[in-house]
């Protein structure tokens, strides 16, 4: 029988870290979807017409990221690394017989049944 998150007595700080680790990529993706296509200012372009297709790819001019946007990206990336490290090096994992099963259960701990 598979063990569930209820089979493990996860400490609250580990649960909190995992919850934030699962939410942070969504915040990062949202931020990236709102940013210009290029970090540095770049001119737009339009691809040439291809013989086998009428589709022509193009991109508008990119103003580049502002200093604030660069800082936000850097902070979110750093937070993802810090959270990942905090989860995988948490003292809870020490001495467990089946760490893989426990880590998989932790990923589902916040899932709505």
C-alpha positions as CSV (number, residue, x, y, z in Angstrom):
1,X,0.0,0.0,0.0
2,X,1.4,3.4,-0.9
3,X,2.2,5.8,1.8
4,X,0.5,9.2,1.8
5,X,1.5,12.5,3.4
6,X,-0.6,11.5,6.4
7,X,1.8,8.5,6.8
8,X,4.6,10.9,7.6
9,X,4.7,13.4,10.4
10,X,6.2,16.3,8.4
11,X,7.3,19.2,10.5
12,X,5.4,22.4,9.9
13,X,8.5,24.3,8.7
14,X,9.1,21.7,6.0
15,X,5.5,21.8,4.9
16,X,5.7,25.6,4.7
17,X,8.9,25.5,2.7
18,X,7.4,22.9,0.3
19,X,4.2,25.0,-0.1
20,X,6.3,28.1,-1.0
21,X,8.5,26.0,-3.3
22,X,5.4,24.9,-5.2
23,X,4.0,28.4,-5.5
24,X,7.2,30.3,-6.5
25,X,7.5,28.9,-10.0
26,X,4.0,30.1,-10.7
27,X,5.0,33.6,-9.6
28,X,8.1,33.4,-11.7
29,X,6.2,32.3,-14.8
30,X,3.7,35.1,-14.3
31,X,6.4,37.6,-14.0
32,X,8.2,36.3,-17.1
33,X,5.0,36.5,-19.1
34,X,4.7,40.2,-18.4
35,X,8.3,41.0,-19.4
36,X,9.6,42.1,-22.7
37,X,10.9,39.3,-24.9
38,X,14.5,40.4,-24.5
39,X,16.5,41.4,-21.4
40,X,18.4,44.0,-23.3
41,X,16.8,46.5,-25.7
42,X,16.6,44.8,-29.1
43,X,15.0,45.8,-32.4
44,X,12.1,43.9,-33.6
45,X,12.2,41.5,-36.6
46,X,10.0,39.7,-39.1
47,X,11.0,36.4,-40.7
48,X,10.9,36.0,-44.4
49,X,8.0,34.3,-46.2
50,X,8.6,30.6,-46.6
51,X,7.5,28.8,-49.7
52,X,5.7,26.0,-47.8
53,X,3.8,28.3,-45.4
54,X,2.1,31.6,-45.2
55,X,3.1,32.1,-41.6
56,X,5.6,34.8,-40.9
57,X,7.0,35.0,-37.4
58,X,7.9,38.4,-36.0
59,X,8.7,40.2,-32.8
60,X,8.1,43.8,-31.9
61,X,10.9,46.1,-30.6
62,X,11.9,45.1,-27.1
63,X,12.6,48.0,-24.7
64,X,14.5,45.5,-22.5
65,X,14.0,44.9,-18.8
66,X,14.1,47.7,-16.3
67,X,16.5,47.5,-13.4
68,X,13.5,46.7,-11.2
69,X,12.4,43.8,-13.5
70,X,15.9,42.4,-13.5
71,X,16.0,42.5,-9.7
72,X,12.6,40.8,-9.5
73,X,13.8,38.0,-11.8
74,X,17.0,37.6,-9.8
75,X,15.2,37.5,-6.5
76,X,12.7,34.9,-7.7
77,X,15.4,32.7,-9.2
78,X,17.5,33.0,-6.0
79,X,14.4,32.2,-3.9
80,X,13.8,29.0,-5.9
81,X,17.3,27.8,-5.4
82,X,17.2,28.6,-1.6
83,X,13.8,26.9,-1.2
84,X,15.0,23.8,-3.1
85,X,18.1,23.6,-1.0
86,X,16.2,24.1,2.3
87,X,13.7,21.3,1.4
88,X,16.2,18.8,0.3
89,X,18.7,19.4,3.1
90,X,16.0,19.6,5.9
91,X,16.9,17.5,8.9
92,X,13.6,15.6,8.6
93,X,15.1,13.4,5.9
94,X,17.9,12.1,8.1
95,X,17.4,8.5,9.2
96,X,14.4,7.8,7.0
97,X,14.4,4.4,5.4
98,X,12.5,5.5,2.2
99,X,13.4,9.1,1.5
100,X,12.0,9.0,-2.0
101,X,8.6,7.9,-0.9
102,X,8.6,10.5,1.8
103,X,9.6,13.3,-0.6
104,X,6.9,12.2,-3.0
105,X,4.4,12.3,-0.2
106,X,5.6,15.8,0.8
107,X,4.9,17.1,-2.7
108,X,1.3,15.9,-2.3
109,X,0.9,17.2,1.3
110,X,-0.9,20.4,0.1
111,X,-3.0,18.8,-2.6
112,X,-6.7,19.1,-2.1
113,X,-8.2,15.6,-1.9
